[in-house]
Amino acid sequence: MKTPLFWDKKKSIFSIILIPFSFIWLLGSFIKKKKAIKFNIPIIKIGNVVAGGAGKTPTVLSLTQKLINSKVNVHIICRGYKSSAKKSIQVNTKIHTYKEVGDEALICAAIAPTWVGKIRSESIKCAIDNGANLVILDDGLQDESIFSNLNIIVFNGYQGIGNGRIIPAGPMRENLNKAINKSHLALIIDEDKKNISQQINKTIPIIQSNLIIEDKYINNFKNKEVIAFCGIGYPEKFYKSLNKIGCKVLYTKSFPDHYHYSEQDIKKLLKKSQELNSLLITTEKDHVKIMENYKSRIYYFPIKIELNNFKILDDLLLSII
């Protein structure tokens, strides 16, 4: 789905009408609550409190790489949004498609062993059986069925928490205070334009961070005319990143989050890029879903997270490893 515009507005009549249905969402979460399973290796949960991307997967990738550099055998656990995998499987980028394991899992598997399955606890057991001595749960903050040693909640400074209401009246997966109270660290990506740090109110440590695009990609696209498309929760973040590196964005096309592209979709976009004599560019998450015979004609660039305070994170990691 595309992020509804009224999710950002407190006084929206649509949001107010949907408030009773938010209680149904919360009730469903309460009913599903189970006793947490504890494992004999450290578990890190990384997630957000709003529906749609706040930058949790780039955070997972950056933290994973940091741990790998420290010689930690880290495995990543994904649910594999809309994947066809019934039992837990290890993602193989050479044979699996995004339909089988999910788009984010393919990106994660490029840097570390990644497991996908409907039941996270089974995936964790598979990871341990295959030598993992630490596991990161991508988008695992709301999964209270698994005991974790470190919870990191990710916010996007431009996005904030919208109107602060629970789905479907707003973008919130759960109450902000509840999410903060079970987290050990908050990561705010990009400038804190929505004053998230004030809402957290020093309850937990906060690290400001930035989305970083490597110079080689900036040099490739700077001052180039581009057509941009994506299927993510908040597409404006992607378009802003293009402007930030100096692209001249002539046209944008936004699709629902986790959108499955058809050949007709891609042909229309390529035709548009030819008409405007511009490059066709998308996110890494979207690029993995493009048909193989079109991938070379569509550009993308990986995004990394750069922290402004490594000591806070280092101290937390030392306490669990």
N, C-alpha and C positions, 0 to 999 in steps of 0.2 A: 504494500500500500504506500501511497504518497503521504507525507506528513501533513495532516490537516492544518490549514492556516489558523483556525480558531484555537488550536492548542497553545497559541502564544498570547491569547487574549482572555483576561479575567472576566470581562463584561460581555463576552460573546453569548448570545441566547442559545446557540447550539451546545456550548459547553455546559451552561447551567442546566439545560434540559437533560443532559446525559449524566449528571452527577449521581442519580440513584443507581445507574448501571455500574458506576465505579465501585460501589459497595459489593456488587456481585463479583467483580474482578478480585477484590480483596478477600472475599469469602472463599473463592476458588483457591487462592494462594494459601489460605489458612487450612483448608481441607486437605490439600496436598502435602502439608507439613509432616515430616517424618523425623524420627530420631536420627541424629547425625552419625554417619559411619566414620570411624577414625582409622587412618592408615599409619603405617610405620615409617613413612617418609614425609618430608614437608610438602604441604599443599598450599599453593598460592592461588587465590581467586582474583581475577581482574574483571571488572564489569562497570556498568553505569546504571544510573537510576532513571534515565529517560529512554523511551523507545527510539530506535534509530541510532545512528553511529555518533558517538562522542569522541572516538579515537581509541577504543579499547583494543582493537586488533593491532594497530601500529604499536601500541604500548606493550602488548604481549610479545611482539616480534623484537622490540628493542630490549626488553628485559631478558628475553630468552637469549639473545646474542650476548648480552652482558654476562649471563651465567655461564654460557658456553666458553666465553673468554677466560672465565675463572675455573675452567675444567670441571664444571658441574654437568652431569649427565641428565639434562632436563628433557622431559617429554611434554607435549602440549595436548590438551584434551578439548575437542570441539564437539558440539552437538550436531553440527552439520545441518544447517537450516535447509529444510526441504530435501535433504539427501534421501536416497533410497536404501541406505544401509540400515539393516534391522539389528544385526549384532555388531559388536565393536570390532572395527577393522583398522589396521594401520594404513594410512594414506600413502599411496604410491603415485607420485606425480607423472610417472611414465604411462600408467595404465588407467588410472581413475579419472573420471570426468567430474565436473562440478555437480552434475545431476546425481552422481553416486555419493559424493562426500561433502558437497557444499563448496562455495567459492572461497570462503575464508580459510577452510582447512587446506586447500591446495596451496595457498600462499604460505601458511604456517609450515607445511610439510617441506617447503623448499629450504628451510633453515634448521629444522629439528624434527625428530620422530613425532608424528602427530596421529592421534587416534580419534575416530569418529564412531559414535554409537548413540542409541536412544537413551541408554542408562549410563550415566557418567561413572558410577562406581565400578561397573564392569570394565570400562575403558581404562580406569586407573589401575585395576588389577592386571590388565594386559600390559600396561606400561611398566609396572613393577616387575612382572615376569620377564620382561625384555630389558631389564637392567636400569630402569629409571631410578635415580636417587633424589629426584625432585620433580613435581608435576605442577604445571600451570593450567588452570581452567580458564579458557577464553569464554567470556560472558557467563561467568559462574557465580556472580555475586548474589543472585536471588535463589540459588540452589542450596537450601539449608539441610539437605539430606547428607551432606558431606562436611565433615569437620575440616576446617582450614587453619593454617598457622599464620597466614598473612592475607588480609583483604585490601585490595587497592581499588578505590572508586575513582572513575575517570569522568571529568566534566570537560565540555568545550566552552571556552570563555565567550565566544560569540553566541552560542546556542543557549546556554544557561539551562533553566528547568521549565521554560515556557510559562504557562499560567499556574504551574505548581499542583495541578489537579491530577488525580489518578485516571488511568485509561478507563473508558474512552473519552472522558470529559477533558482530559489533558494528556500530556506525554509521560507522566510518571508511572513507573512500574510498581513503586511502593512509596510509602511516606518517606520524605527526605530525612527526617530525624532518625527513623529506624535504620535507613541505609547508612547514615553517618555513624550511628552508635555501634554498628557491627563491623565498621571499617577501621583499619589501622593507619591508612594514609590516603590523602586526596591528591589527585593529579589534575591540575587545571591546564588544559592545552590552549595556547594562544592567549591574547590579552583578555583579562577578566572584565569584560564589558558589562556583564550582568551581575557583578558584585557577588559572585558565588562564595568567595572567601569570607564575606561578612555573614552570609547565611550559615556557613559552617561554624563560624564564631569560635575559632581556636579549639574546637572539640578534639580534633586530630591534626597531626602535622599536614601542611599543605606544601606541595612542590609546584611551582610554576614551570611550564615547559612549552616547547615550541615544536611545530611540525617542520621538519627539515627536509629539503630536497637537495640532493647532491649537485655540486657545481656542473658536472658533466651533463646533467639533464637540463639545468637552467640554461646553459650555453646552447643546447640544442633547440630550445623553444623561445628564448628571449627575442622579442621584437617580431616574432612570427605570427601571422594571421591564422587563427585556429577556429574550428568548430568543436565544441565540447559537449559530451553527453555522459550520463551516468544513471545508475539505478541504486541510489543510496538514500538513507533516511533524510539527510539534510544536504541536498545537492549544492546549495549556495556556498557551502564550505569549500567544495572542490573548485567552483568557479572563481572564488576569491583567491585560492591558491594559485590559479593560473594568472590572474591579474598581478599577483604579488611577484611572480618571477618574470613579469614583463611580456606576457602573451597579449596579443590583440584579439580578444574574443569577439568574433563576429556573430555567432549564433550559438544558442544552447538548447539542448533537448533533455528534459528530465523524465525518467521512468520510475515506476514504483521500486521500493527497496527490494533487493534480491531478484530483480526482474530477469526472466529468461528471454533472451533476444531471439527473434526469428530471423531468418535470412532476409525477409522483406524489410525488417527494421534496419538491418545493416546496409542493405542496398540503397535505401532511401537516404541514409546518413552519408554514405559514400558519394551519392549523386549530388547531395547538397554541398559537400566539400569540393567537388569538381566545379560546380557552378560558381562557387565563391573563391575558387583557386586557393584553398586553405588546407591546413593539416587537420586531420580528424583525430581527436584525442579523448581519452577516457581514463578512468581510475584503474589501478592494478586489479582491484576486485572485479571490475566489469570486464577487463581484458581477458581474464581466464575463462569467461563464458562466451567469448566470440568463436565462431567456427574457424577451424584451422586454416582454411583457404583464404580467410579475410584478415587474420591476425597481423600479417606483415604490413598491411595498409593502414593499420590503426595504431596510434602511439599511446604510450602511458609512461608513468614514472613512479617508482616506489617512494613511499614516504616514511621517514623515520622520526622518532621522538628524541628531542634533546632536552635534558633536565638542567635546571639552573642550580640544583643543590643535590649533589650525589651523596653527600654524607648522611643525610636523613635516610635515604634508601639503603645505603650500605650498612648502616647500623641495624636497620630492621632485618636485612638479609642475614647478617651475622648472628642475629638472635635466634634464627630458625634453622640455619644450615649446620 
